[in-house]
Amino acid sequence: MDPRTGLAAYGPYGTGLPEEPRQIRVGIVGTQESIEKVLKLMEEISQPIEQDANIDCVLHPSFPGLNIQGPFQVHLVTQSQWHRRLHKRDFRPLEECGDPNTRRWLVQEAFGGEVRSLSELENPPQVILCALAEPFSMFSRVESDKDNSDRSLLQDALCNGRERSSRNANRLFRAGLKAECMEAVLTELIGDPGYFKTKGAEDRPTQAWKLSLALLHKAGLVPWRLANPSKDACFVGISIYRASGRTSSPGLKSFAHVVTESGNGFVVDGDAFERDVNGDKDNATHLDEEQARRLLFRAMDVFEKQTGVSPRKVAVYKRTPYSDGERRGFEDILANIPEYGLMTIASRGIVCMRPGRKPILRGMALAFDEKLGLVFTSGYVPFLRGYSGNKIPEPLEITENWGSMSFQRAAEDLIRLTKLDLSSPDFCTDFPITFARAQAMADVFLSLGRREPSLDDRYYI
C-alpha cells in the first residue's frame, strides 16, 4: 500500500508521544521574514490541501491536514521562546569574505549556534526548522514588500558566482548544518530543493506530505511498520567515502548504516585508511580484514544494545565486490549467526521489457541461480495504477551472495527494505534504505571532522 493512502485511512502506526496532549514542539531559526512564513506554512499544513483536478490523485493524493483530529491526531505547537531570529549583524563578517566555503561555514555556525541555544532550554522543541527565506514565496503565497530583505542576504551567504544555482552548494550547506546540530536537536532544513522546488516541479499536497512526514518521524512518530517484522533481523549497508572530499586525496573512511525491520536506523563510524592501489586489483576500494572485522563488530554491538536482542539473521550489503580480506573479516564476526549473507548490490543499466505498454512490475525477481539474480525494486504498481518513474525501470542485481541466504530470501529482503524510509511519503526507494541515504550521511561525516557522530540516523537526513 502507498504510505499516504494508508496514513490518510488509518493514521500512523504509533506516535511514540505522550497520550495527552499529543503535541510536537517545533522551533524555528531564520530571519524575521522566514520565521513569519514558516508560521504561515505550519498553519497551512494543519488544514487539508486538496489535489488539483488535473493531477492523478492516486499517484499524488490530497493531504488530509496535520492536526489533532484524524488521521494524524498530532498537533504542531510553537511559541516565541522557540524562535531565534538571525539579524544582519550576524552576517557582517561575510561582507569582506570572498571565499564561498568560509561564507557557508559562517552561516552554518550562525544557524547551529541558535539551534544549540534552543536545545539548552528547560523545555526545548523536539524538532527545529532552519528556514531560508526564498523558497516560501511559492508555497505560502506570501511575498515581502521590503526592498532590503534578509532573503538576498542568506542567498549571497550560501553561494556566489557560479555556485548560486549549484546543487552542490546546497548539499554542502545542508550537511554542514546537520553536523553543527549533531546530538543537540533534530533539525529540518526548509529551503532544501527536496521540499520546495520551482513552480511546476511539485504540487502543494506532495510538498505538505514530505514536510509533515519528516517532522513527525523526527519527533518520534512511527508512521508505518512492515508486516510481521522480525526483531532479530539485522541489515547492514557498508559505505566508503573520501575523508577530505577531494578526489585526489588517498584518505578514506567507512561507515555502516544498521537497520532493523521495525524501521530503526543507526549509523556506525568506521576506521580511517588509505586505498591500497596495488592490492585493489578490481579497481574498487576495499577494507582490509581487520578493518572489516572491527566495523561489523561495532555494527552488531550497536544492534544488540539498541534492540536488546541478538541477531539471528544478518544481511551485509556493499555496492562493490568483496575482497578476500573483507570476506574473512565479516565472516569471522558472523560465525555464530544462523543465517547470513554478504551481498553486492549493483545497478548496471540492465532493462527488461514486458509485453504491452506497461512497465515491468515492481517486486519481480529473475533468478540466475540459487544465489544471484535481478530484483525490480521499481516498476509498475497495480495499487497505484501506474509507475511514478520517468524512465524504463532498472533492476538491482545481486552479483555476489556469500553465506547461507538464498536469492529468494535476499530478494524479499530488498523489496521490504525499500519501504523503510520513514521520513518520506514516497511509495518506495529504488535502493534499500541501507544505501538510500548513504550520500547524505557521507556528506555529514565529512562536515563533522573530529566531532562525535550520532548513532541515530535521523540526525543525518
Secondary structure, DSSP 8 states (H G I E B T S, - for coil): --HHHHHHHH--SB--S-SSS-EEEEEEEE-HHHHHHHHHHHHHHTS-B---TTS-TTTS--B---SSSTTT--EEE--GGGEEE--GGGGGGGGG---HHHHHHHHHHHHHHHHHHHHTSSS--SEEEEE-STTHHHHS------TT-HHHHHHHHH--GGGGG-HHHHHHHHHHHHHHTTTT-EEEEET-TTTS-STTSS-HHHHHHHHHHHHHHHTT-B----SS--TTEEEEEEEEEESSS-TT--EEEEEEEEEETTS-EEEEEEEEEE--TTT-TTSS----HHHHHHHHHHHHHHHHHHHSS--SEEEEEESS---HHHHHHHHHHTTT-SEEEEEEEE--------SSSS--BTT-EEESSSS-EEE-SSSBBTTTTB---SS----EEEEEEEES--HHHHHHHHHHHTT--TT--SS--SS-HHHHTHHHHHHHHHHHTTS---SBGGGG-
